[in-house]
Each structure stands twice: as structure tokens, then as C-alpha cells.
Amino acid sequence: MARQRTLMGDIRSHIGEEVVLKGFVRTLRDQKKMQFLIVYDHSGAVQAIHTKADDPAIAEAISSLTDESAVVVAGLVVEAPNVKLGGVEIQIRSVEVANLADSPLPIKEDSSLELRMDKRQLSLRNGRDQLIMRVQTTLEHAMRDYWLQHGFTEIHSPKLISTASESGAELFSLPYFGGTAYLAQSPQFYKQLGIAGGLDRVFEIGPVFRANPSFTSRHDTEFTSVDMEMAWISSHEDVMEFEEAWLRYSIAKTAEEHGAEIAAVFGVSVEPPSLPFPRLTLAEARARLAERGHVIGHKADLDPEGERLLSALVEEETGSQFVFVTDYPAEVRAFYHMRYPDRPDITKSYDLLWRGLEITTGAQREHRPDVLRAQAQAKGFNLEPLEDYLGFFSYGCPPHGGCGVGLTRMLVVMLGLHNVREVTFLYRGPNRLRP
């Protein structure tokens, strides 16, 4: 018998043929005379049936099965209009047990998120979680597609670095051949090296690490950052214009591929946003929130509740789920963010909120080495560990800017979920380093 695998999602195109299915056991009904087996793979599920008297050896093999066992089932595909799984079923000719699952299973559909993360090899088999992974794949592919259409080059920056890549806080350190290395918090410095190297436009999708002892629903210690950097910009407005068009394209492609399934599984509608996104300076945003009774106080930023309220206010007034908040004070921005010449306390920077959650931070970067050094010193940085970075700008670096986007945060908002743990393949946080 041929052992070519047929995916279960394609089974209707094989009516009247012998097929080989390779997947997992969902359920088994072992009756007095008949056996009914639901088997599934990533593409769908199929009912397989066997009459015990036809082959006692096959009947015994089926009776031994447990839920989630890995099996190879061969049989004839026949029409069965009363069967809900596609109106077809398999008349079993042979069953091979590839791997018998332990019983009982350690998780159920209503198990806690923590337990499902403990047994990720099982929870990933859930159709809901597999859809999340497919959505992520389509979204990333669309992002890359748009970048490549617009002259970007992909880079892979090092994750082992010799000094802090951002503020110096929240760093993981590790021994490195008699010295100390750090896990990169961001590819920021290396994106800028690419710009200084004449690549003009660069992007990266890769892991970053933050030793952040936060237990919120939107923080993790290792996550996937989506980064881009562009040369020869005039201001951070150029970055915002590119990002909103890039997001519209990526969301539209994801909606086209998965919109109906997302609506059925998560109950949310994914639609490409209208352009341009609304824009508010931070000062305007704080004033609008104060009008609604939410006063942030002395903090030179928005708090999470303020982000939610501002997004709701903007959507109420404009219909947009997105809003750019611009012009952040230098005190809460990185030293390499460019400042306005007539307002040196304000940076040419922005955050992008989507349905109340910050998904992006971006800015025009400071490319003039003397100004960059002065801003680093004003922030209290020791320049010696930054000499490699500062040297990037000593040989004619063009004006540039870019942004970093949180992939899991995008997925959380897109799917109407509430926790980055739900959309992460394997989550890492202060209390989770396994599996």
C-alpha cells in the first residue's frame, strides 16, 4: 500500500480512493460491533470507522488507542452525508500506532492559561492556538512583502552584545570567555549601523530580551520585535506615513487570508484601517484626557489607563482604532532621539496606540555625532562603552529614523485577546523559563 500522506482538509477530493492519514486521535467510540475514530491534523478532522468482525487485529489496535495518540490510518474514502465532518468518512483498512499518548491527558479545554503553557505540546494542537500561529505567519509574511516592495534589506543583528543597547537598565548578562556579554534589548544600534553602511532601508524580525520584572498582561522577558529604519527622512512624520501604509497592507493581507476564521473563532472583525491615522501631540493627548477627568499628574508619559481612554476617545470621534501620539519629552525618550531645534526638551518621536495598547515606538534619530554625544552625556551616560555606536556616525551618516513594533501586542489586539501569553509560541516571563 502506498504510504503517501493525504491531509485531512483535502479528503473530499479523494472520494472512492484509498488514502493514508497521519495525525492525532481526537475521540474514540468503541462500541460492541463498530468503532468510530475521529482523527485530525493541522488541516482538519475526519471520521474513520471499522467493523470489529472484519479484522479482529485492527479492532484490537483501535481499542488500545488513547486520546491524542499519534496514528497512521489507511482506508477507503466514502461519502457519508450524515457525518458532520465534511460528509465523508474513512473505512479503515489498517491502523499503525506511531506513539501512544499517556492517559489521562494533563489539560482540558477549560484548563488555566498557566497549565496550558506548561503542556504547550498539547495546547498547541487546539484549533484556536493553531489559528493564532497561522495568523502570525501571514502577518509577518505580509510585513516582509511590503518592505521588499519598497526597497528594504533584511538584517540579522547580533543578540550577544558587549554593552547596553538602550538605557543600560533591564539587561540580562552572562559570562563570555572570561568577560561579560549582554542579551540585546533591541536591534536599534545595528539598524543604524546598516543605515550608516549605505543600506538605505533595513528591517528585522527577531528576538529581544528585557530583564523586566513585570507581571502584566502585556510584558514578557523575551519577545519578537519587528523593526525598521529608513535613511534620508525629513522628520518622524515620514516614518509614521510609511508605518501606517505598511500596517494597512499587512492587516489587509491577514484579513483576506484569515478574516472569516478569525471572526468565527474569536468573534472579532479584522479590517484594513483607513489612512491617515489621527495624530495628537502628547500635550494635546494629556489635555484631552484631563477634559474627561483623567489627570496623569507629573509623569511625562501616558499611563495604561490613559492609553485606553485616549484610544476610545479618538475612535468615538474619528472611527479610527489607531492614533499616533507624538512629541514626547526628552526626559522619557532615548538619548539618540532627535530633538526640535527650537524646543530642545521635545523629541521628534511617537508612539502608536491600537485599541488602547501601545504597539510601536518610533522617532527620527540624531545622526550628528557631536549632538549625539552631548545628548548622551546630558542623560548621564558614560561615553566609553558607547564608542562603537557613536563611531557609526563619524563617516557621513544620513538623516534617518525608524520604529520598533511588538508582534505579540499586535496579535493580542487583532484577535481581541487580553494577554501576550495567549499569542506566544513559548512565553518567557519572570516566573517562566520552561518548557
C-alpha positions as CSV (number, residue, x, y, z in Angstrom):
1,M,0.0,0.0,0.0
2,A,1.3,3.5,-0.8
3,R,2.3,5.5,2.2
4,Q,1.8,8.9,0.6
5,R,0.1,11.1,3.2
6,T,-3.3,12.8,2.4
7,L,-4.1,15.9,4.5
8,M,-7.5,15.7,6.2
9,G,-8.5,19.0,4.9
10,D,-8.2,17.6,1.3
11,I,-10.2,14.4,2.0
12,R,-13.3,15.3,-0.1
13,S,-11.2,15.3,-3.3
14,H,-10.3,11.7,-2.7
15,I,-13.7,10.0,-2.5
16,G,-13.5,6.4,-3.8
17,E,-9.8,6.3,-3.3
18,E,-7.5,4.6,-0.7
19,V,-5.7,7.2,1.4
20,V,-3.2,7.3,4.3
21,L,-3.9,9.8,7.1
22,K,-1.3,10.8,9.6
23,G,-2.4,12.7,12.7
24,F,-3.8,12.5,16.2
25,V,-6.7,10.8,17.8
26,R,-9.4,13.3,19.0
27,T,-12.0,10.8,20.2
28,L,-12.7,7.1,20.1
29,R,-16.2,5.4,20.4
30,D,-15.6,1.7,20.9
31,Q,-19.0,0.1,20.6
32,K,-20.0,-3.6,20.6
33,K,-19.8,-4.1,16.9
34,M,-18.4,-0.8,15.5
35,Q,-15.6,1.5,16.2
36,F,-15.7,5.2,15.4
37,L,-12.4,7.2,15.4
38,I,-12.0,10.9,14.9
39,V,-8.5,11.7,13.7
40,Y,-7.1,15.2,12.9
41,D,-4.1,17.1,11.7
42,H,-3.4,20.8,11.2
43,S,-5.7,20.9,8.2
44,G,-8.9,19.3,9.6
45,A,-10.5,16.3,11.1
46,V,-12.1,13.1,9.6
47,Q,-14.2,10.3,11.0
48,A,-12.9,6.8,10.4
49,I,-15.0,3.6,11.0
50,H,-14.3,-0.1,11.5
51,T,-16.5,-3.1,11.9
52,K,-14.8,-5.3,14.6
53,A,-15.7,-8.6,12.9
54,D,-13.9,-7.6,9.7
55,D,-10.5,-7.7,11.3
56,P,-10.0,-8.5,15.0
57,A,-6.4,-7.4,14.9
58,I,-7.3,-3.9,13.7
59,A,-10.1,-3.8,16.2
60,E,-7.7,-4.6,19.0
61,A,-5.3,-1.9,17.8
62,I,-8.1,0.7,17.7
63,S,-9.3,-0.4,21.2
64,S,-5.8,0.3,22.6
65,L,-5.8,3.9,21.4
66,T,-5.9,6.9,23.8
67,D,-6.9,10.5,23.0
68,E,-4.1,12.4,21.3
69,S,-2.1,9.3,20.3
70,A,-0.2,9.8,17.0
71,V,-1.5,7.3,14.4
72,V,-1.4,6.4,10.8
73,V,-4.8,5.3,9.4
74,A,-5.2,3.8,5.9
75,G,-8.6,3.3,4.4
76,L,-11.2,4.0,1.7
77,V,-12.8,7.4,1.4
78,V,-16.6,7.1,1.1
79,E,-19.5,9.6,1.1
80,A,-21.4,9.8,4.3
81,P,-24.0,12.6,4.1
82,N,-24.9,12.3,7.8
83,V,-21.4,12.8,9.0
84,K,-20.8,16.4,10.2
85,L,-17.1,16.3,9.4
86,G,-17.4,17.1,5.7
87,G,-20.0,14.4,4.7
88,V,-17.3,11.8,4.3
89,E,-15.7,9.0,6.3
90,I,-12.9,6.5,6.1
91,Q,-13.4,2.8,6.0
92,I,-10.4,1.6,7.9
93,R,-8.0,-0.9,6.3
94,S,-5.1,-0.6,8.7
95,V,-4.0,1.3,11.8
96,E,-0.5,2.0,12.9
97,V,0.2,3.4,16.4
98,A,3.1,5.8,15.9
99,N,3.1,7.0,19.5
100,L,0.6,6.1,22.2
101,A,-0.4,9.1,24.4
102,D,-0.3,8.8,28.2
103,S,-3.8,8.8,29.8
104,P,-5.4,10.8,31.3
105,L,-4.4,13.9,29.5
106,P,-2.9,16.7,31.8
107,I,-5.0,19.5,30.3
108,K,-8.6,20.1,29.1
109,E,-10.3,22.8,27.1
110,D,-11.1,24.8,30.2
111,S,-7.6,24.4,31.8
112,S,-5.9,27.5,33.1
113,L,-3.6,29.5,30.8
114,E,-0.7,28.6,33.1
115,L,-1.4,24.9,32.8
116,R,-1.8,25.2,29.1
117,M,1.6,26.8,28.9
118,D,3.1,24.0,31.0
119,K,1.9,21.5,28.5
120,R,2.4,23.6,25.3
121,Q,2.9,20.5,23.1
122,L,-0.8,19.7,23.8
123,S,-2.3,23.1,23.9
124,L,-0.8,23.9,20.5
125,R,-2.9,21.2,18.9
126,N,-6.0,23.2,19.7
127,G,-7.5,24.7,16.6
128,R,-7.7,28.2,18.2
129,D,-3.9,28.2,19.0
130,Q,-3.0,26.9,15.6
131,L,-5.0,29.7,14.0
132,I,-3.0,32.2,16.1
133,M,0.2,30.7,14.7
134,R,-1.1,30.8,11.1
135,V,-2.2,34.5,11.6
136,Q,1.2,35.3,12.9
137,T,2.8,33.6,9.8
138,T,0.6,35.5,7.4
139,L,1.1,38.8,9.2
140,E,4.9,38.5,9.2
141,H,4.9,37.4,5.5
142,A,2.8,40.5,4.6
143,M,5.2,42.8,6.5
144,R,8.2,41.4,4.7
145,D,6.4,41.6,1.4
146,Y,5.7,45.3,1.8
147,W,9.2,46.1,2.9
148,L,10.7,44.2,-0.1
149,Q,8.3,46.1,-2.4
150,H,9.8,49.4,-1.0
151,G,13.5,48.7,-1.2
152,F,14.2,47.4,2.3
153,T,17.0,44.9,3.1
154,E,16.7,42.3,5.8
155,I,19.4,42.2,8.5
156,H,20.1,39.8,11.4
157,S,21.7,41.8,14.2
158,P,23.7,40.1,17.0
159,K,21.9,39.2,20.2
160,L,25.1,38.9,22.2
161,I,26.5,42.4,22.7
162,S,29.3,44.0,24.7
163,T,27.4,46.9,26.3
164,A,23.9,48.2,26.8
165,S,21.9,48.7,23.6
166,E,19.5,51.2,25.2
167,S,19.4,52.7,28.6
168,G,21.6,50.2,30.4
169,A,18.7,49.0,32.6
170,E,16.8,45.7,32.3
171,L,19.8,43.9,30.8
172,F,20.4,40.1,31.0
173,S,24.2,39.5,31.5
174,L,26.1,36.2,31.0
175,P,29.7,35.0,31.2
176,Y,31.5,35.3,27.9
177,F,35.0,33.8,27.6
178,G,36.3,35.5,30.8
179,G,34.3,38.6,30.3
180,T,30.6,39.7,30.4
181,A,28.2,39.8,27.5
182,Y,24.6,41.0,27.4
183,L,21.5,39.9,25.6
184,A,20.3,42.6,23.2
185,Q,17.3,44.7,24.3
186,S,16.8,45.9,20.8
187,P,18.5,45.9,17.3
188,Q,18.4,49.7,17.4
189,F,22.1,50.4,17.2
190,Y,22.6,47.8,14.5
191,K,19.8,49.1,12.4
192,Q,21.5,52.5,12.5
193,L,24.8,50.8,11.5
194,G,23.0,49.5,8.5
195,I,21.9,53.0,7.6
196,A,25.4,54.3,8.1
197,G,26.6,51.5,5.9
198,G,24.6,52.7,3.0
199,L,21.8,50.0,3.0
200,D,19.3,52.9,2.9
201,R,16.3,50.9,4.4
202,V,16.6,47.9,6.7
203,F,14.3,45.7,8.6
204,E,14.5,42.8,11.1
205,I,12.1,40.5,12.8
206,G,13.8,38.8,15.7
207,P,14.1,38.1,19.5
208,V,14.9,40.8,22.0
209,F,15.4,40.5,25.8
210,R,14.3,42.7,28.7
211,A,15.1,41.8,32.3
212,N,11.8,43.5,33.2
213,P,10.3,42.1,36.5
214,S,6.8,42.9,35.3
215,F,3.9,40.6,35.6
216,T,1.4,42.5,33.5
217,S,-0.6,41.0,30.6
218,R,1.5,42.9,28.0
219,H,5.1,42.3,29.2
220,D,7.5,39.5,28.6
221,T,11.2,39.0,29.1
222,E,11.8,37.6,25.6
223,F,9.7,38.7,22.7
224,T,9.7,39.2,19.0
225,S,10.4,42.7,17.9
226,V,9.6,44.0,14.4
227,D,12.0,46.8,13.5
228,M,12.6,49.1,10.5
229,E,14.9,52.0,9.8
230,M,14.9,54.4,6.8
231,A,17.5,56.8,5.5
232,W,17.0,60.3,4.1
233,I,13.9,61.2,6.0
234,S,12.8,64.8,6.7
235,S,11.2,64.1,10.1
236,H,9.5,61.4,12.1
237,E,6.3,62.2,10.1
238,D,8.0,60.3,7.2
239,V,8.3,57.2,9.4
240,M,4.7,57.5,10.6
241,E,3.4,57.8,7.0
242,F,5.3,54.7,6.0
243,E,4.3,52.7,9.0
244,E,0.6,53.4,8.6
245,A,0.7,52.3,5.0
246,W,2.7,49.2,5.9
247,L,0.2,48.3,8.7
248,R,-2.7,48.8,6.4
249,Y,-1.2,46.4,3.8
250,S,-0.2,43.8,6.4
251,I,-3.6,43.8,8.1
252,A,-5.4,43.7,4.8
253,K,-3.5,40.6,3.7
254,T,-4.2,38.9,7.1
255,A,-7.9,39.8,6.9
256,E,-8.0,38.4,3.3
257,E,-6.4,35.1,4.4
258,H,-8.0,34.6,7.8
259,G,-10.7,37.1,8.4
260,A,-13.7,34.7,8.2
261,E,-11.9,32.2,10.5
262,I,-10.9,34.9,13.0
263,A,-14.5,36.1,13.2
264,A,-15.8,32.6,13.7
265,V,-13.2,31.6,16.4
266,F,-12.5,34.9,18.2
267,G,-15.6,36.9,17.4
268,V,-13.8,39.9,16.1
269,S,-13.7,41.6,12.7
270,V,-10.3,42.3,11.1
271,E,-10.4,45.1,8.6
272,P,-7.7,47.2,7.0
273,P,-7.6,50.7,8.6
274,S,-8.3,53.9,6.8
275,L,-5.5,56.4,6.3
276,P,-4.1,58.6,7.6
277,F,-4.2,57.7,11.3
278,P,-5.2,60.5,13.7
279,R,-2.3,62.4,15.3
280,L,-2.1,64.1,18.7
281,T,0.9,65.5,20.4
282,L,1.5,64.2,23.9
283,A,0.5,67.6,25.3
284,E,-2.8,67.5,23.4
285,A,-3.5,64.0,24.4
286,R,-3.0,64.8,28.1
287,A,-5.2,67.8,27.8
288,R,-8.0,65.8,26.1
289,L,-7.8,63.2,28.9
290,A,-7.9,65.9,31.6
291,E,-11.1,67.2,30.0
292,R,-12.5,63.7,30.5
293,G,-11.4,63.6,34.1
294,H,-8.2,61.5,33.7
295,V,-5.3,63.6,35.1
296,I,-1.9,61.8,34.8
297,G,0.0,64.2,37.0
298,H,3.7,64.8,36.9
299,K,4.5,61.6,34.8
300,A,5.8,62.8,31.4
301,D,4.0,60.0,29.6
302,L,0.7,58.3,29.3
303,D,-0.3,55.6,31.7
304,P,-2.0,52.4,30.5
305,E,-5.5,53.6,31.5
306,G,-4.8,56.9,29.7
307,E,-3.8,55.0,26.6
308,R,-7.1,53.1,26.7
309,L,-9.2,56.2,27.3
310,L,-7.4,58.2,24.6
311,S,-8.0,55.4,22.1
312,A,-11.6,55.2,23.0
313,L,-12.0,58.9,22.6
314,V,-10.3,59.0,19.2
315,E,-12.3,56.1,17.9
316,E,-15.5,57.8,19.2
317,E,-14.6,61.0,17.3
318,T,-12.9,59.6,14.2
319,G,-13.8,56.0,13.9
320,S,-10.1,55.1,13.9
321,Q,-8.8,52.3,16.1
322,F,-5.3,53.8,15.7
323,V,-3.8,57.0,17.0
324,F,-0.3,58.4,16.8
325,V,0.9,60.3,20.0
326,T,3.9,62.5,19.1
327,D,6.4,64.9,20.6
328,Y,7.5,63.2,23.8
329,P,9.7,65.0,26.3
330,A,13.4,64.2,26.0
331,E,13.4,63.0,29.7
332,V,11.4,59.9,28.8
333,R,13.0,59.2,25.4
334,A,16.3,57.6,24.4
335,F,19.3,59.8,24.1
336,Y,19.5,59.1,20.3
337,H,16.1,60.6,19.5
338,M,16.4,63.8,17.6
339,R,15.0,67.0,19.3
340,Y,13.4,70.0,17.8
341,P,15.9,72.8,17.3
342,D,13.6,75.4,18.8
343,R,12.3,73.0,21.6
344,P,15.3,71.0,22.8
345,D,13.3,69.5,25.6
346,I,10.9,67.8,23.0
347,T,11.9,64.8,20.7
348,K,10.8,64.1,17.2
349,S,9.3,60.8,18.4
350,Y,5.9,59.0,18.6
351,D,4.0,56.0,20.0
352,L,1.3,54.3,18.1
353,L,-1.8,53.1,20.0
354,W,-4.1,50.4,18.6
355,R,-7.3,49.9,20.5
356,G,-5.7,51.3,23.7
357,L,-2.5,49.4,23.6
358,E,0.9,50.8,22.6
359,I,2.3,48.7,19.8
360,T,5.0,51.0,18.4
361,T,7.7,53.4,19.4
362,G,9.4,55.4,16.7
363,A,11.4,58.5,16.1
364,Q,13.8,60.4,13.9
365,R,17.3,59.6,15.1
366,E,20.0,62.0,15.9
367,H,22.7,61.5,13.2
368,R,25.1,64.3,14.0
369,P,27.9,62.8,16.2
370,D,28.6,66.0,18.2
371,V,24.9,66.4,19.1
372,L,24.5,62.7,19.8
373,R,27.5,62.8,22.3
374,A,26.1,65.9,24.0
375,Q,22.7,64.3,24.4
376,A,24.2,61.0,25.8
377,Q,26.3,63.0,28.3
378,A,23.2,65.1,29.3
379,K,21.4,61.8,30.1
380,G,24.3,60.7,32.3
381,F,25.8,58.1,30.1
382,N,29.5,57.1,30.3
383,L,30.6,57.5,26.7
384,E,33.3,54.9,26.7
385,P,31.1,51.9,26.4
386,L,29.2,53.7,23.6
387,E,32.2,54.5,21.5
388,D,31.5,51.8,18.9
389,Y,28.0,53.1,18.5
390,L,29.0,56.8,18.4
391,G,31.6,55.9,15.8
392,F,28.8,54.8,13.4
393,F,28.1,58.5,12.7
394,S,31.7,59.7,12.1
395,Y,31.9,59.0,8.4
396,G,28.9,60.6,6.8
397,C,25.7,59.0,8.2
398,P,22.5,60.4,6.5
399,P,19.4,61.6,8.4
400,H,17.3,58.6,9.3
401,G,14.5,57.3,11.5
402,G,12.5,54.2,12.2
403,C,10.4,52.3,14.7
404,G,10.0,49.1,16.6
405,V,6.7,47.2,16.8
406,G,5.7,44.5,19.3
407,L,4.5,41.4,17.3
408,T,2.6,39.8,20.2
409,R,0.9,43.0,21.1
410,M,-0.3,43.4,17.5
411,L,-1.7,39.8,17.7
412,V,-3.4,40.4,21.0
413,V,-5.2,43.5,19.6
414,M,-6.0,42.0,16.2
415,L,-7.6,38.9,17.8
416,G,-9.4,40.6,20.6
417,L,-7.4,38.8,23.3
418,H,-6.0,40.2,26.6
419,N,-2.6,38.6,27.3
420,V,0.6,38.3,25.3
421,R,0.9,34.8,26.8
422,E,-2.0,33.7,24.6
423,V,-0.3,34.5,21.3
424,T,3.3,33.5,22.1
425,F,4.6,30.2,20.9
426,L,6.6,29.7,24.1
427,Y,6.2,32.5,26.7
428,R,9.1,33.8,28.8
429,G,8.5,35.9,31.9
430,P,10.0,36.4,35.4
431,N,8.4,33.2,36.6
432,R,8.5,31.1,33.4
433,L,11.6,29.7,31.9
434,R,10.1,26.3,30.9
435,P,9.3,24.3,28.9
